[in-house]
Amino acid sequence: MSTGDKHNTVYIALGSNQGERDNYLAEAVQQLSENPEVEMLKVSSIYETAPVGVKDQPSFLNMAVKIATSMPPLQLLDLTQEIEQAGGRKRKEKWGPRTIDLDILLYNNENIELETLQIPHPRMFERGFVLIPLQEIEPYLRFGNGRTIDDYTGQLTGKEGVRKWKSSYGGEGFGRSES
């Protein structure tokens, strides 16, 4: 499939707080990029974040990616859930521990409200662990409501709990940064 066929711009948040967290992230990015209907455009640094909701669990590693895809939203949702299942994701409790989590944040500038999928992601605007990696890869992002990513990150509370863990993703180079 040629790049011209991949006309949908999508942002996906990834997170892990079980086992070899960085390996789960690397594997998920790899699986996304190996799909013939997906072109990986940008990959954020990895951030370490204290858990939200259920506090008694390990810290998360979080990141964001920008892709181009020919997939419609529900097909992309199926792909992200297949990647989660391949990574051993078990959906036991809301906001509980997980090996890998992929959330579709934005699909073009569309608003989608289905039982299984809401875009923009309903809680993304209040989550530093989503907005900070997203801002890194798309610093001038403007949402469908006209507001910028700076507007949202500027009003975040608790963003000091999101710290850079690894400066940038380089395929072979997942691991804690020395800085």
BELCOR-V716785 format. One line per field, one symbol per residue. ss: DSSP state (2 for helix, 1 for strand, 0 for the rest). psi: psi as a letter, one per 20 degrees, with the letter a starting at -180 (. if undefined). burial: b if it has 24 or more other C-alpha atoms within 12 Angstrom, else e. A space follows every 50 residues. Layout:
ss=???
psi=???
burial=???
//
This chain:
ss=00222001111111110000222222222222220001111110011110 00000000011111111110002222222222222200000000000000 11111110000110000110000222022222222220000100000122 22220000222111110000000000000
psi=pqhhimippqppqqqqkqbnghhggggggggghipijpppgqprrpqppq qqeohmrqqqpqrqqprpqiprghhgggghhgggghjjppngqpjaqqgp pppogqockqopnrhipppqphjhijohighghghgimikpprhjiqrhh gghhjqqjiiioqphpgqpkfilprpqi.
burial=eeeeeeebbbbbbbbbbbeebbbbbbbbbbbbbebebbbbbbbbbbbbbb bbeeeeebbbbbbbbbbbbbbebeebbebbbebbeebebeeeeeebbbbb bbbbbbbbeeeeeeeebebbbeebbebbbbbbbbbbbbeebebeeeeebe ebbeeeeebeebbbbbebbeeeebbeeee
//
